[in-house]
Structures are given as structure tokens and as C-alpha cells.
Amino acid sequence: YQRRVHGGHGAVECMLSWADEQLKERFLTKLISGEWTGTMCLTEGNAGSDLGQVKTKAEPLGDGTYKITGTKIFISSGECDFAPNIIHLVLARLPDAPAGTKGISLFLVPKYLANADGSLQSQKNVVCAGIEHKMGIKGSATCVMAFDGSIGYLIGKPNEGMKQMFSFMNTARLHVGVQGLGACELAYQNAVPYARERLAGRSPTGTKFPDKVADPLIVHPDIRRMLLKIKSFTEAGRCLIYWSAFLEDKARWAKSDKEKHAFEGELGLLTPIVKAFLSEGGFEMANDALQVYGGHGFIKEWGMEQILRDVRISTLYEGTTGIQSMDLIGRKVMMNRGKDLASFCGSIIAFCTKNMTNVEMLPHTLTVMKYATEWLELTAKLMATAQKDPNVLQSAAVDYLQYSGYVTFAYMWLRMEAVARKKLAEGTSEKEFYEAKLHTSDFYFARMLPRTKSLVDTMTAPTKVLTSLPAESFIIE
């Protein structure tokens, strides 16, 4: 269901930005209402992350329509019974288009064409040629779509398909981050009751429940380590999702182009972090929640293994973690000389400065301020090193994104901590809730944020440790 909704949402965002008024009038109303759904058709058997290899063809028919021919794979909800029509946004090449991504155009191809009276024709314009058999998300049909002379309509200008599709992809990437967060929350909601009820062993500090044969799992420090890790990651992730949505609204309703550009810049910087950090974290947290169950977590009837299988795809589709990491360090940071990062870190430092007088928060405030400064320094160092060694960016990218995620989460926790302390000082009926926030924040700063130390070492390590081994030596026959 989530995949179907974000497909329709992404199609709407893309069409609002790039389609002409005629296409909007014909297709947008039913997409927005949810009566029709939408998909994004990029990937081909020979073209995954490298879309410059797309071979699907688009031939003009002289009447404003195009004949689309080719095969697309990994299309979520490419065929389904949820809606009477599905609107496919398809990347294809016009005749004599330039090679690579500069020669890709974007087309709207409906599953069913419409008659003059608006009713849908009975013959399909696009055919599902097969359903993929997958590790997880089995409730979502992942389709092979065959375009065999399918009638389509050009969206926007020719050869600008990649730029146009990013409107769809960026929306989808934020949604995938929400998917990772959902896995964290679902895993946590299952693991906590189990840890409270399952009896095993005795507390290291002495028996807590002498009337029972054993103490519940939740008394054991190792179980608490996993649960608090999931809790601290989930709550910071939720805060980051809200922050991203807030930026999206602020950009949409900005009072000036300067404001709009600033909000879009920060959202653009955070998008690969939301997508990759939350999806990688979703898998890790689901894995830890399964571990709480011990052997029972490996058994289907408990449901934990399904969460793990289902969230695994979130690190792959809409751009793998490696692709997202390169997008962050390459496009979002290096290409604009770190301006958006500097602005974001400036906002973090300004927030820290504003709260410097809060003595209870001071240790965490100083820590976040230090990390915001270090983030900028590390970026400058990598930018300088990359001038001499072209392997630096790809070598550092994933570790850089992980580091960025942990620092961003620390900022989110500091903001939550400020609110919690204010509410507690004022007096609140939700004292337990806010005290739990402060406890979880302490855990994050003590047990999660220090992961950045090893990431600094790995992202700045010499690239030769990755590049010097000959390809033939990976397996010696």
C-alpha cells in the first residue's frame, strides 16, 4: 500500500512541476484523488543505477503522441487491482537523442487510453510481462512492464527527463525514509512487550521478581541496550521526518525566491540522509528487535523475520545507500562548495548558542556544537583531498553519510531535549513521557553518537587500501 501511495504522490509532484496544462487537466485530478495510481518506470535489465544506458525508445507519431517501445523492470504496483487505471511515467529516448543521461526524455503512458467521452478503452496500452519473486514486500507487486508500441505523451521538454524525474525520485526517497522509520517502530512495538513478558535468567544486581521462575528479559542490560538503541534511533528519525516535512511546507509557501531556495537547499541536503540513514537504520533496528526474541525471532509465526525481510529493500530502491551517499557528498555538498551544509550547520550552532544558558542541557549542547564544527572541517578536508585523489569521494561517501546522519540525529535530540526540559519546568501531566525523552537522549549521546569516531577514521583513511588490490586477487583460482 505504501509503495502504491508514494507512486501516485510522486507522479503528482512531477506533473505539477513539468507537465503542460493539457496533460494536467486530463490526468491530475484522478491521480490526486487516488482514483488512479502512478508508477515510476526507470530501471531496465541493462540500466539500473546507471540510467545513461536506458534503451527504451520513443517515436513521434506526428499528432502529439509517441510510440513507446521497451521493457522496464522493478516497477512497484506496475499492475494491480487497486485502481481502474495506472499512469506510468517512463524514461525513454527520442530518435537522434544524445547519448547518456542527456538524451533521456520523460513520457506519460497510461495503462488504458481514454475514449472521446472519457471512458477507458478495454484494450491495455501497457502490459505486465511478469511478477518478480522477492525476498520481502510480497504484498506489493513488483512488475516487469512491457511497452510494445504503447501510446505516450511527452512531459516537458525533450531530453530533460532526468531533471524532471528527480521531482518524482526526491519525493519517493523521503517516503522510503518513512518506510525505514516504520520498520523501526513496528519492530520496537513488538520487542518491548516480548521483553516485558518473556522470563529468562536473573538480573545481575539480584532477583527482581522472586515470585516468578525467572526475571523478565527487560531487566538485563544487554536487552536494554538493544531496546534503547531502537528507541533512540526511532524517535530521532521521526523528528527528522517531521523536520523534513516542515521544510517542504516552508519551501512551498515561501514569501520570496531567496527563502524558497534556502528551504529547498536544506531539504535537498537532508533527503539522502533521510532515505539512506533511516533505511539502513531500519534494517539494523529490526535485526536487533529480532535478536530480543532469540530463536523465536527466526520463526515466522512471531512476525519479526518479515519486518527484517520487508525493510531490506529500502536500502536498495530509489537509489542504493552507495548512490545516496554519493548524492550527498557529491551533488549536495561538493557541487555547491558546501554552501547548504554550511547553512545547516550554522542553524545548528545558532540553536546551541541560544540554549547555552540552560545548564542542564549544556553537556549535550556543547557536544552538538563541536560536531557541527567538525562536520564542516571534515568536509573541507575531503574536498581538498579529492582535488588530488579522484577516488576520495566514493571511498568516503557511505561513512560520510553515516556520520552526517548521527550528527543530524544529535541535533534532533537536542531540540527534543529543549522542549522536554521546558515542559517539565512548567509542569505537565505528561511528566513520564518527557522524562523518558531525557533518558533516551542521554542514551543516544552516550552510546550512539560515539559511532562517529570510527567513521571519521574510516572516511579519511588512504584510498589505496580500497583500490590497490588487483581485481583478479579478490578470488584466487
Secondary structure, 3 states (H helix, E strand, C coil): CHHHHHHHHHHHHHHHHHCCHHHHHHHHHHHHHCCCEEEEECCECCECCCHHHCCCEEEECCCCCEEEEEEEEEEECCCCCCCCCEEEEEEEECCCCCCHHHHCEEEEEECCCECCCCCECCCCCCEEEEECCCCCCCCCCEEEEEEEEEEEEEECCCCCHHHHHHHHHHHHHHHHHHHHHHHHHHHHHHHHHHHHHCECCCCCCCCCCCCCCCCEHHHCHHHHHHHHHHHHHHHHHHHHHHHHHHHHHHHHCCCCHHHHHHHHHHHHHHHHHHHHHHHHHHHHHHHHHHHHCHHHHHCHHHCHHHHHHHHHHHHCCCCCHHHHHHHHHHHHHHCCCCHHHHHHHHHHHHHHHHCCCCHHHHHHHHHHHHHHHHHHHHHHHHHHHHHHCCCHHHHHHHHHHHHHHHHHHHHHHHHHHHHHHHHHHHCCCCHHHHHHHHHHHHHHHHHHCCHHHHHHHHHCCCCHHHHCCCHHHCCCC
